[in-house]
């Protein structure tokens, strides 16, 4: 699996909130969940505290909100090979403001 920044958040002077674009690829996934936080937590399970994404779980580009008050934000993306169970793979991506 891969997880990268497709478009960095552009926080200019006086900007409080912007968006960033993230993209990933995976194999044999049936669902994907994401969670954003100001603290990296690779052990977290986005299925319990994040949002299910209604996109192709094996690869997509999504737009996420970014709060420019933070120097960075962490996005935990986890893909699952079965609905409501199965094995999963997670990647935490650090996104600094630009």
Secondary structure, DSSP 8 states (H G I E B T S, - for coil): -EEEEEE-----TT--EEEEEEEEE-SS-SEEEEEEESS--TT--HHHHSEEE-S-TTEEEEEEEEETTSSEEEEEEEEEEETTEEEEEEEEEEEE--
